Amino acid sequence: MSEITLGIIGGGQLGSMLAIAAKKLNVKTVIFCDDVDAPAKNFCSQFVTGDYDNKKKMSEFINQVDLVTYEFENIPFETLNEINKFKPVMPKPSVNRLIQHRLAEKDFVNKLNIRTTRYVSIEKKSDIDALEDFLPGILKTTTLGYDGKGQYPIKSVKELDSLNIDFSKGYILEKLVKLKKEISIIITRFSNNKYEIYEPIENTHEDQILKYSKIPAEINEKILSQSKDWAMLIAEELKYVGTMCVEFFIDRNDNLYVNEIAPRVHNSGHLTINAFNVSQFENHIRAVCGLEQIPLKKISNAKMMNLLGDQITQYRNMLKFNDNEFFFDYLKKDIKEKRKMGHITTLV
């Protein structure tokens, strides 16, 4: 079989790790990114830079690849759909369109008889005034927004005036659950009922940004099997191909709720690089490129810490790490507060 050339849209750390995994499998990668200094340019075979709506650059990218995937979901559906006319895009663009819209995503999950937190569509400020029973809640833009962007925790209606929210955008108001913990399931779907599912990962967020992940998650057997079953059901219903992440809340009564679906490899799955025989990145490449599915084996329990902003500096200056520690520098040029600059995984 001739060598496959995979196009990846987006050149951040996830794109970098996909390119590293692809190289191991003898798959060439061409990255298309709007950032000239994107870190993934250090790891891919070819790098194309331009705005995501630049047709000339996009055409240059398409002509170099056999198929296309992406490292983040906020790519216009129209762009992915146009590419899909020339080269297969995986996961398919319709998956992205659904998951880009928080209201549509929640409706989709509920139709599968899977529990989410209570939610309601918000179009104007006065909509919230009548919804006292949804507070305390979190107001989120229905599109865009990640790592806490476009999200407003609200305890009471009185707080709305001070938040200066632009109601020309669509919003969803989600009732807060009495949170016990957060977990995620990373699942790779190869084709009908063919999966590799990683064990639930327990996550800790600070300022709505993921800070720590660990396996095993401290959860009961019921939640362990229910979270895997729900992730499989979602992946199958979407006819998904590739790796995706389903994020869950667990409340104080041990009820499980789907929070969000990420149609891509995920930050909480970084520890799979060192803790399993096949990482989430390698499994994504295997699935989208139609390569062999290898049964997952866990090598070790693990914990991962994200390095945000200038926390990266002390690790860059360390000369030696313990044998069970693995430091990843995303090679981002600008250090910004709360920006994910790297991570460290410890096998335990």
C-alpha atoms as a printed R data frame, in Angstrom:
    type eleno elety resid chain resno       x      y      z
1   ATOM     1    CA   MET     A     1   0.000  0.000  0.000
2   ATOM     2    CA   SER     A     2   1.348  3.417 -0.919
3   ATOM     3    CA   GLU     A     3   2.035  5.931  1.807
4   ATOM     4    CA   ILE     A     4  -0.999  7.921  3.004
5   ATOM     5    CA   THR     A     5  -0.821 11.701  3.254
6   ATOM     6    CA   LEU     A     6  -3.130 13.054  5.934
7   ATOM     7    CA   GLY     A     7  -4.179 16.709  6.058
8   ATOM     8    CA   ILE     A     8  -4.652 18.197  9.529
9   ATOM     9    CA   ILE     A     9  -6.448 21.512 10.014
10  ATOM    10    CA   GLY     A    10  -5.003 23.347 13.010
11  ATOM    11    CA   GLY     A    11  -1.421 23.512 14.193
12  ATOM    12    CA   GLY     A    12  -1.566 23.638 17.988
13  ATOM    13    CA   GLN     A    13  -0.441 20.979 20.465
14  ATOM    14    CA   LEU     A    14  -3.103 18.492 19.370
15  ATOM    15    CA   GLY     A    15  -2.015 18.872 15.742
16  ATOM    16    CA   SER     A    16   1.601 18.384 16.850
17  ATOM    17    CA   MET     A    17   0.791 15.155 18.697
18  ATOM    18    CA   LEU     A    18  -1.276 13.849 15.772
19  ATOM    19    CA   ALA     A    19   1.664 14.530 13.432
20  ATOM    20    CA   ILE     A    20   4.095 12.738 15.809
21  ATOM    21    CA   ALA     A    21   1.746  9.715 16.006
22  ATOM    22    CA   ALA     A    22   1.313  9.697 12.207
23  ATOM    23    CA   LYS     A    23   5.067  9.658 11.611
24  ATOM    24    CA   LYS     A    24   5.375  6.512 13.729
25  ATOM    25    CA   LEU     A    25   2.798  4.863 11.430
26  ATOM    26    CA   ASN     A    26   4.528  6.002  8.223
27  ATOM    27    CA   VAL     A    27   1.691  8.451  7.452
28  ATOM    28    CA   LYS     A    28   2.796 11.803  6.027
29  ATOM    29    CA   THR     A    29   1.075 14.917  7.396
30  ATOM    30    CA   VAL     A    30   0.305 18.299  5.858
31  ATOM    31    CA   ILE     A    31  -0.852 20.897  8.381
32  ATOM    32    CA   PHE     A    32  -3.022 23.848  7.403
33  ATOM    33    CA   CYS     A    33  -3.058 26.632  9.984
34  ATOM    34    CA   ASP     A    34  -3.742 30.368 10.166
35  ATOM    35    CA   ASP     A    35  -0.806 30.848 12.574
36  ATOM    36    CA   VAL     A    36   2.585 31.204 10.865
37  ATOM    37    CA   ASP     A    37   4.318 30.182 14.100
38  ATOM    38    CA   ALA     A    38   2.059 27.192 14.881
39  ATOM    39    CA   PRO     A    39   4.058 24.644 16.902
40  ATOM    40    CA   ALA     A    40   2.896 21.708 14.727
41  ATOM    41    CA   LYS     A    41   5.070 22.992 11.857
42  ATOM    42    CA   ASN     A    42   7.970 21.372 13.767
43  ATOM    43    CA   PHE     A    43   6.482 17.884 13.374
44  ATOM    44    CA   CYS     A    44   4.649 17.679 10.030
45  ATOM    45    CA   SER     A    45   5.903 16.780  6.545
46  ATOM    46    CA   GLN     A    46   4.484 19.965  4.970
47  ATOM    47    CA   PHE     A    47   3.032 23.175  6.417
48  ATOM    48    CA   VAL     A    48   0.530 25.458  4.671
49  ATOM    49    CA   THR     A    49  -0.439 28.748  6.288
50  ATOM    50    CA   GLY     A    50  -3.380 31.011  5.492
51  ATOM    51    CA   ASP     A    51  -6.805 32.039  6.761
52  ATOM    52    CA   TYR     A    52  -9.326 29.205  6.906
53  ATOM    53    CA   ASP     A    53 -11.486 30.951  4.291
54  ATOM    54    CA   ASN     A    54  -8.552 31.525  1.881
55  ATOM    55    CA   LYS     A    55  -9.666 29.422 -1.098
56  ATOM    56    CA   LYS     A    56  -6.298 29.537 -2.885
57  ATOM    57    CA   LYS     A    57  -4.405 28.286  0.187
58  ATOM    58    CA   MET     A    58  -7.086 25.725  1.000
59  ATOM    59    CA   SER     A    59  -6.846 24.406 -2.571
60  ATOM    60    CA   GLU     A    60  -3.046 24.146 -2.202
61  ATOM    61    CA   PHE     A    61  -3.606 22.137  0.996
62  ATOM    62    CA   ILE     A    62  -6.285 19.834 -0.518
63  ATOM    63    CA   ASN     A    63  -4.101 19.003 -3.530
64  ATOM    64    CA   GLN     A    64  -1.341 17.648 -1.291
65  ATOM    65    CA   VAL     A    65  -3.432 15.221  0.794
66  ATOM    66    CA   ASP     A    66  -5.476 12.012  0.535
67  ATOM    67    CA   LEU     A    67  -7.863 12.799  3.380
68  ATOM    68    CA   VAL     A    68  -8.411 15.457  6.052
69  ATOM    69    CA   THR     A    69  -8.970 15.611  9.807
70  ATOM    70    CA   TYR     A    70  -8.863 18.477 12.324
71  ATOM    71    CA   GLU     A    71  -7.532 19.261 15.788
72  ATOM    72    CA   PHE     A    72 -10.209 21.731 16.929
73  ATOM    73    CA   GLU     A    73 -13.940 22.009 16.309
74  ATOM    74    CA   ASN     A    74 -14.406 25.731 15.676
75  ATOM    75    CA   ILE     A    75 -13.789 25.453 11.931
76  ATOM    76    CA   PRO     A    76 -16.702 26.784  9.845
77  ATOM    77    CA   PHE     A    77 -18.938 23.929  8.673
78  ATOM    78    CA   GLU     A    78 -18.913 25.488  5.181
79  ATOM    79    CA   THR     A    79 -15.115 25.137  5.016
80  ATOM    80    CA   LEU     A    80 -15.159 21.456  6.023
81  ATOM    81    CA   ASN     A    81 -18.092 20.721  3.744
82  ATOM    82    CA   GLU     A    82 -16.295 22.303  0.773
83  ATOM    83    CA   ILE     A    83 -13.119 20.275  1.451
84  ATOM    84    CA   ASN     A    84 -15.247 17.117  1.740
85  ATOM    85    CA   LYS     A    85 -16.312 17.532 -1.912
86  ATOM    86    CA   PHE     A    86 -12.694 16.924 -2.950
87  ATOM    87    CA   LYS     A    87 -11.163 14.792 -0.178
88  ATOM    88    CA   PRO     A    88 -12.852 12.821  2.626
89  ATOM    89    CA   VAL     A    89 -13.048 14.727  5.922
90  ATOM    90    CA   MET     A    90 -13.115 12.671  9.141
91  ATOM    91    CA   PRO     A    91 -14.919 12.999 11.439
92  ATOM    92    CA   LYS     A    92 -17.517 14.021  8.813
93  ATOM    93    CA   PRO     A    93 -18.490 17.733  8.699
94  ATOM    94    CA   SER     A    94 -22.086 17.084  9.862
95  ATOM    95    CA   VAL     A    95 -20.693 15.857 13.218
96  ATOM    96    CA   ASN     A    96 -18.839 19.122 13.634
97  ATOM    97    CA   ARG     A    97 -21.888 21.221 12.715
98  ATOM    98    CA   LEU     A    98 -23.963 19.475 15.405
99  ATOM    99    CA   ILE     A    99 -21.346 19.727 18.133
100 ATOM   100    CA   GLN     A   100 -20.489 23.359 17.340
101 ATOM   101    CA   HIS     A   101 -23.967 24.303 18.547
102 ATOM   102    CA   ARG     A   102 -24.448 23.638 22.258
103 ATOM   103    CA   LEU     A   103 -28.253 23.592 22.068
104 ATOM   104    CA   ALA     A   104 -28.329 21.144 19.134
105 ATOM   105    CA   GLU     A   105 -25.707 18.990 20.891
106 ATOM   106    CA   LYS     A   106 -27.730 18.782 24.134
107 ATOM   107    CA   ASP     A   107 -30.961 18.042 22.213
108 ATOM   108    CA   PHE     A   108 -29.155 15.252 20.329
109 ATOM   109    CA   VAL     A   109 -27.836 13.680 23.558
110 ATOM   110    CA   ASN     A   110 -31.244 13.858 25.283
111 ATOM   111    CA   LYS     A   111 -32.923 12.164 22.308
112 ATOM   112    CA   LEU     A   112 -30.652  9.162 22.970
113 ATOM   113    CA   ASN     A   113 -32.147  8.997 26.503
114 ATOM   114    CA   ILE     A   114 -28.831 10.152 27.930
115 ATOM   115    CA   ARG     A   115 -28.969 12.563 30.856
116 ATOM   116    CA   THR     A   116 -27.628 16.111 30.595
117 ATOM   117    CA   THR     A   117 -27.992 18.971 33.044
118 ATOM   118    CA   ARG     A   118 -31.232 20.976 32.650
119 ATOM   119    CA   TYR     A   119 -30.848 23.639 29.991
120 ATOM   120    CA   VAL     A   120 -32.833 26.289 28.155
121 ATOM   121    CA   SER     A   121 -32.259 28.497 25.108
122 ATOM   122    CA   ILE     A   122 -31.723 32.194 25.862
123 ATOM   123    CA   GLU     A   123 -32.237 34.857 23.189
124 ATOM   124    CA   LYS     A   124 -32.562 38.000 25.295
125 ATOM   125    CA   LYS     A   125 -31.849 39.193 28.823
126 ATOM   126    CA   SER     A   126 -35.527 39.117 29.860
127 ATOM   127    CA   ASP     A   127 -35.616 35.354 29.115
128 ATOM   128    CA   ILE     A   128 -33.430 34.792 32.185
129 ATOM   129    CA   ASP     A   129 -35.608 36.938 34.484
130 ATOM   130    CA   ALA     A   130 -38.337 34.292 34.373
131 ATOM   131    CA   LEU     A   131 -35.974 31.373 34.970
132 ATOM   132    CA   GLU     A   132 -35.051 31.733 38.622
133 ATOM   133    CA   ASP     A   133 -35.215 27.916 39.060
134 ATOM   134    CA   PHE     A   134 -32.330 27.503 36.584
135 ATOM   135    CA   LEU     A   135 -30.052 29.513 38.877
136 ATOM   136    CA   PRO     A   136 -27.347 29.103 39.975
137 ATOM   137    CA   GLY     A   137 -26.424 28.275 36.399
138 ATOM   138    CA   ILE     A   138 -23.900 28.902 33.713
139 ATOM   139    CA   LEU     A   139 -24.713 31.013 30.653
140 ATOM   140    CA   LYS     A   140 -22.766 29.892 27.558
141 ATOM   141    CA   THR     A   141 -22.679 31.095 23.985
142 ATOM   142    CA   THR     A   142 -24.334 28.432 21.797
143 ATOM   143    CA   THR     A   143 -21.369 28.534 19.420
144 ATOM   144    CA   LEU     A   144 -17.603 29.014 19.898
145 ATOM   145    CA   GLY     A   145 -16.029 29.323 23.310
146 ATOM   146    CA   TYR     A   146 -13.683 26.860 25.039
147 ATOM   147    CA   ASP     A   147 -11.452 26.908 28.140
148 ATOM   148    CA   GLY     A   148 -14.069 29.054 29.860
149 ATOM   149    CA   LYS     A   149 -14.372 31.636 27.051
150 ATOM   150    CA   GLY     A   150 -17.934 32.791 26.327
151 ATOM   151    CA   GLN     A   151 -19.133 31.391 29.660
152 ATOM   152    CA   TYR     A   152 -20.725 33.311 32.548
153 ATOM   153    CA   PRO     A   153 -21.522 31.696 35.905
154 ATOM   154    CA   ILE     A   154 -24.690 33.351 37.291
155 ATOM   155    CA   LYS     A   155 -25.969 32.937 40.838
156 ATOM   156    CA   SER     A   156 -28.902 35.339 40.627
157 ATOM   157    CA   VAL     A   157 -30.739 37.542 38.113
158 ATOM   158    CA   LYS     A   158 -29.280 40.616 39.865
159 ATOM   159    CA   GLU     A   159 -25.786 39.746 38.569
160 ATOM   160    CA   LEU     A   160 -26.796 40.102 34.898
161 ATOM   161    CA   ASP     A   161 -26.399 43.899 34.727
162 ATOM   162    CA   SER     A   162 -22.787 43.785 35.879
163 ATOM   163    CA   LEU     A   163 -21.747 41.070 33.402
164 ATOM   164    CA   ASN     A   164 -22.115 43.211 30.256
165 ATOM   165    CA   ILE     A   165 -23.271 40.329 28.049
166 ATOM   166    CA   ASP     A   166 -23.789 40.842 24.325
167 ATOM   167    CA   PHE     A   167 -27.254 39.347 23.750
168 ATOM   168    CA   SER     A   168 -26.992 39.646 19.973
169 ATOM   169    CA   LYS     A   169 -25.408 36.155 20.202
170 ATOM   170    CA   GLY     A   170 -27.391 33.027 21.046
171 ATOM   171    CA   TYR     A   171 -26.960 31.532 24.526
172 ATOM   172    CA   ILE     A   172 -27.834 28.440 26.496
173 ATOM   173    CA   LEU     A   173 -28.431 28.542 30.258
174 ATOM   174    CA   GLU     A   174 -27.444 25.335 32.043
175 ATOM   175    CA   LYS     A   175 -28.461 24.647 35.627
176 ATOM   176    CA   LEU     A   176 -25.443 23.840 37.787
177 ATOM   177    CA   VAL     A   177 -25.369 20.395 39.351
178 ATOM   178    CA   LYS     A   178 -24.077 19.839 42.868
179 ATOM   179    CA   LEU     A   179 -20.802 18.616 41.453
180 ATOM   180    CA   LYS     A   180 -18.881 15.757 43.006
181 ATOM   181    CA   LYS     A   181 -16.376 15.279 40.190
182 ATOM   182    CA   GLU     A   182 -15.762 15.427 36.449
183 ATOM   183    CA   ILE     A   183 -14.651 12.545 34.244
184 ATOM   184    CA   SER     A   184 -14.073 12.044 30.546
185 ATOM   185    CA   ILE     A   185 -14.195  9.058 28.221
186 ATOM   186    CA   ILE     A   186 -11.849  8.962 25.245
187 ATOM   187    CA   ILE     A   187 -13.225  6.636 22.586
188 ATOM   188    CA   THR     A   188 -11.957  5.760 19.113
189 ATOM   189    CA   ARG     A   189 -14.534  4.393 16.692
190 ATOM   190    CA   PHE     A   190 -13.129  2.589 13.663
191 ATOM   191    CA   SER     A   191 -16.403  1.511 12.014
192 ATOM   192    CA   ASN     A   192 -19.764 -0.052 12.958
193 ATOM   193    CA   ASN     A   193 -19.448 -1.392 16.507
194 ATOM   194    CA   LYS     A   194 -15.647 -1.417 16.296
195 ATOM   195    CA   TYR     A   195 -14.165  0.625 19.146
196 ATOM   196    CA   GLU     A   196 -11.262  1.126 21.446
197 ATOM   197    CA   ILE     A   197 -12.358  2.790 24.696
198 ATOM   198    CA   TYR     A   198  -9.981  4.148 27.315
199 ATOM   199    CA   GLU     A   199 -10.959  3.849 30.957
200 ATOM   200    CA   PRO     A   200 -12.659  6.905 32.524
201 ATOM   201    CA   ILE     A   201 -10.251  9.752 33.296
202 ATOM   202    CA   GLU     A   202 -10.855 11.942 36.359
203 ATOM   203    CA   ASN     A   203 -10.364 15.652 35.677
204 ATOM   204    CA   THR     A   204  -9.876 18.732 37.830
205 ATOM   205    CA   HIS     A   205 -10.502 22.199 36.376
206 ATOM   206    CA   GLU     A   206  -9.292 25.570 37.630
207 ATOM   207    CA   ASP     A   207 -10.927 28.725 36.180
208 ATOM   208    CA   GLN     A   208 -12.762 26.402 33.731
209 ATOM   209    CA   ILE     A   209  -9.432 25.216 32.268
210 ATOM   210    CA   LEU     A   210  -8.330 21.604 32.698
211 ATOM   211    CA   LYS     A   211  -5.477 21.444 35.215
212 ATOM   212    CA   TYR     A   212  -5.121 17.778 36.285
213 ATOM   213    CA   SER     A   213  -6.179 14.400 34.866
214 ATOM   214    CA   LYS     A   214  -5.646 10.965 36.400
215 ATOM   215    CA   ILE     A   215  -6.379  7.268 35.957
216 ATOM   216    CA   PRO     A   216  -7.918  5.360 37.498
217 ATOM   217    CA   ALA     A   217 -10.853  7.678 38.224
218 ATOM   218    CA   GLU     A   218 -12.249  7.259 41.725
219 ATOM   219    CA   ILE     A   219 -15.764  6.191 40.669
220 ATOM   220    CA   ASN     A   220 -18.084  3.253 41.266
221 ATOM   221    CA   GLU     A   221 -18.653  0.349 38.838
222 ATOM   222    CA   LYS     A   222 -22.055  1.674 37.747
223 ATOM   223    CA   ILE     A   223 -20.614  5.014 36.612
224 ATOM   224    CA   LEU     A   224 -17.639  3.277 34.996
225 ATOM   225    CA   SER     A   225 -19.848  1.116 32.781
226 ATOM   226    CA   GLN     A   226 -22.531  3.776 32.191
227 ATOM   227    CA   SER     A   227 -19.999  6.382 31.007
228 ATOM   228    CA   LYS     A   228 -18.484  3.883 28.530
229 ATOM   229    CA   ASP     A   229 -21.918  2.775 27.303
230 ATOM   230    CA   TRP     A   230 -23.081  6.363 26.739
231 ATOM   231    CA   ALA     A   231 -19.868  7.254 24.877
232 ATOM   232    CA   MET     A   232 -20.366  4.206 22.610
233 ATOM   233    CA   LEU     A   233 -23.998  5.098 21.992
234 ATOM   234    CA   ILE     A   234 -23.071  8.674 21.024
235 ATOM   235    CA   ALA     A   235 -20.210  7.562 18.742
236 ATOM   236    CA   GLU     A   236 -22.419  4.968 17.033
237 ATOM   237    CA   GLU     A   237 -25.332  7.365 16.523
238 ATOM   238    CA   LEU     A   238 -22.957  9.931 14.958
239 ATOM   239    CA   LYS     A   239 -21.369  7.187 12.810
240 ATOM   240    CA   TYR     A   240 -18.159  8.761 14.052
241 ATOM   241    CA   VAL     A   241 -14.746  7.810 12.671
242 ATOM   242    CA   GLY     A   242 -11.735  8.746 14.789
243 ATOM   243    CA   THR     A   243 -11.080  9.647 18.416
244 ATOM   244    CA   MET     A   244 -13.545 11.725 20.386
245 ATOM   245    CA   CYS     A   245 -14.047 12.726 23.988
246 ATOM   246    CA   VAL     A   246 -17.242 12.784 26.029
247 ATOM   247    CA   GLU     A   247 -17.037 14.942 29.163
248 ATOM   248    CA   PHE     A   248 -19.240 14.038 32.125
249 ATOM   249    CA   PHE     A   249 -20.365 15.522 35.434
250 ATOM   250    CA   ILE     A   250 -21.056 13.338 38.481
251 ATOM   251    CA   ASP     A   251 -23.292 14.898 41.133
252 ATOM   252    CA   ARG     A   252 -23.266 14.274 44.882
253 ATOM   253    CA   ASN     A   253 -25.884 11.537 44.492
254 ATOM   254    CA   ASP     A   254 -23.677  9.724 41.963
255 ATOM   255    CA   ASN     A   255 -25.861 10.641 38.984
256 ATOM   256    CA   LEU     A   256 -24.005 10.871 35.684
257 ATOM   257    CA   TYR     A   257 -24.582 13.709 33.168
258 ATOM   258    CA   VAL     A   258 -23.057 14.335 29.752
259 ATOM   259    CA   ASN     A   259 -21.553 17.824 29.768
260 ATOM   260    CA   GLU     A   260 -19.994 18.170 26.300
261 ATOM   261    CA   ILE     A   261 -18.742 16.168 23.340
262 ATOM   262    CA   ALA     A   262 -15.398 17.070 21.743
263 ATOM   263    CA   PRO     A   263 -15.182 15.688 18.167
264 ATOM   264    CA   ARG     A   264 -11.405 15.270 18.293
265 ATOM   265    CA   VAL     A   265  -8.508 14.120 20.438
266 ATOM   266    CA   HIS     A   266  -8.672 15.766 23.852
267 ATOM   267    CA   ASN     A   267  -6.476 17.385 26.488
268 ATOM   268    CA   SER     A   268  -7.596 14.917 29.168
269 ATOM   269    CA   GLY     A   269  -6.285 12.063 27.003
270 ATOM   270    CA   HIS     A   270  -2.655 13.238 26.969
271 ATOM   271    CA   LEU     A   271  -1.809 10.649 29.602
272 ATOM   272    CA   THR     A   272  -2.732  7.894 27.097
273 ATOM   273    CA   ILE     A   273   0.615  8.578 25.348
274 ATOM   274    CA   ASN     A   274   2.533  7.031 28.239
275 ATOM   275    CA   ALA     A   275  -0.096  4.976 30.072
276 ATOM   276    CA   PHE     A   276  -1.336  2.769 27.185
277 ATOM   277    CA   ASN     A   277   0.167  0.717 24.363
278 ATOM   278    CA   VAL     A   278  -1.694  2.908 21.814
279 ATOM   279    CA   SER     A   279  -2.326  6.622 22.497
280 ATOM   280    CA   GLN     A   280  -5.521  8.500 21.631
281 ATOM   281    CA   PHE     A   281  -3.522 10.235 18.861
282 ATOM   282    CA   GLU     A   282  -2.285  7.013 17.285
283 ATOM   283    CA   ASN     A   283  -5.776  5.520 17.477
284 ATOM   284    CA   HIS     A   284  -7.202  8.576 15.705
285 ATOM   285    CA   ILE     A   285  -4.668  8.197 12.877
286 ATOM   286    CA   ARG     A   286  -5.366  4.451 12.665
287 ATOM   287    CA   ALA     A   287  -9.146  5.002 12.490
288 ATOM   288    CA   VAL     A   288  -9.262  7.845  9.942
289 ATOM   289    CA   CYS     A   289  -6.588  6.250  7.719
290 ATOM   290    CA   GLY     A   290  -8.199  2.804  7.834
291 ATOM   291    CA   LEU     A   291  -5.189  1.164  9.491
292 ATOM   292    CA   GLU     A   292  -5.171 -1.863 11.780
293 ATOM   293    CA   GLN     A   293  -7.128 -1.696 15.048
294 ATOM   294    CA   ILE     A   294  -4.928 -2.856 17.938
295 ATOM   295    CA   PRO     A   295  -6.527 -3.940 21.251
296 ATOM   296    CA   LEU     A   296  -5.825 -1.432 24.018
297 ATOM   297    CA   LYS     A   297  -3.610 -2.453 26.927
298 ATOM   298    CA   LYS     A   298  -2.990 -0.274 29.941
299 ATOM   299    CA   ILE     A   299   0.668  0.004 30.900
300 ATOM   300    CA   SER     A   300   0.346  2.031 34.088
301 ATOM   301    CA   ASN     A   301  -1.821  4.254 36.240
302 ATOM   302    CA   ALA     A   302  -0.987  7.883 35.545
303 ATOM   303    CA   LYS     A   303  -1.586 11.518 36.343
304 ATOM   304    CA   MET     A   304  -1.156 14.513 34.048
305 ATOM   305    CA   MET     A   305  -0.715 18.185 34.892
306 ATOM   306    CA   ASN     A   306  -1.219 20.969 32.372
307 ATOM   307    CA   LEU     A   307   1.461 23.665 32.440
308 ATOM   308    CA   LEU     A   308  -0.186 27.038 31.926
309 ATOM   309    CA   GLY     A   309   1.529 30.321 31.105
310 ATOM   310    CA   ASP     A   310   4.919 30.824 32.726
311 ATOM   311    CA   GLN     A   311   4.684 27.528 34.661
312 ATOM   312    CA   ILE     A   312   6.466 26.105 31.622
313 ATOM   313    CA   THR     A   313   9.670 28.012 32.395
314 ATOM   314    CA   GLN     A   314  10.821 25.987 35.413
315 ATOM   315    CA   TYR     A   315  10.273 22.731 33.473
316 ATOM   316    CA   ARG     A   316  12.167 24.031 30.435
317 ATOM   317    CA   ASN     A   317  15.087 24.737 32.772
318 ATOM   318    CA   MET     A   318  15.090 21.292 34.400
319 ATOM   319    CA   LEU     A   319  17.978 19.132 33.227
320 ATOM   320    CA   LYS     A   320  16.695 15.801 34.476
321 ATOM   321    CA   PHE     A   321  13.359 14.143 35.171
322 ATOM   322    CA   ASN     A   322  12.562 10.968 37.068
323 ATOM   323    CA   ASP     A   323  12.173  7.785 35.003
324 ATOM   324    CA   ASN     A   324   8.395  7.845 35.545
325 ATOM   325    CA   GLU     A   325   7.996 11.512 34.466
326 ATOM   326    CA   PHE     A   326   7.396 12.637 30.882
327 ATOM   327    CA   PHE     A   327   7.605 16.346 30.038
328 ATOM   328    CA   PHE     A   328   5.968 17.706 26.872
329 ATOM   329    CA   ASP     A   329   6.815 21.217 25.682
330 ATOM   330    CA   TYR     A   330   4.352 22.460 23.043
331 ATOM   331    CA   LEU     A   331   7.054 24.814 21.664
332 ATOM   332    CA   LYS     A   332   4.720 27.819 21.647
333 ATOM   333    CA   LYS     A   333   6.707 31.003 21.148
334 ATOM   334    CA   ASP     A   334   4.582 33.400 23.217
335 ATOM   335    CA   ILE     A   335   3.984 32.699 26.875
336 ATOM   336    CA   LYS     A   336   0.529 33.998 27.807
337 ATOM   337    CA   GLU     A   337  -1.341 33.704 31.091
338 ATOM   338    CA   LYS     A   338  -3.635 30.619 31.173
339 ATOM   339    CA   ARG     A   339  -2.304 29.450 27.796
340 ATOM   340    CA   LYS     A   340  -1.541 25.711 27.630
341 ATOM   341    CA   MET     A   341   2.229 25.616 27.135
342 ATOM   342    CA   GLY     A   342   2.990 21.983 27.925
343 ATOM   343    CA   HIS     A   343   2.169 19.131 30.259
344 ATOM   344    CA   ILE     A   344   3.871 16.605 32.472
345 ATOM   345    CA   THR     A   345   2.661 13.026 32.845
346 ATOM   346    CA   THR     A   346   3.712 10.879 35.802
347 ATOM   347    CA   LEU     A   347   3.238  7.114 35.773
348 ATOM   348    CA   VAL     A   348   2.209  5.905 39.232
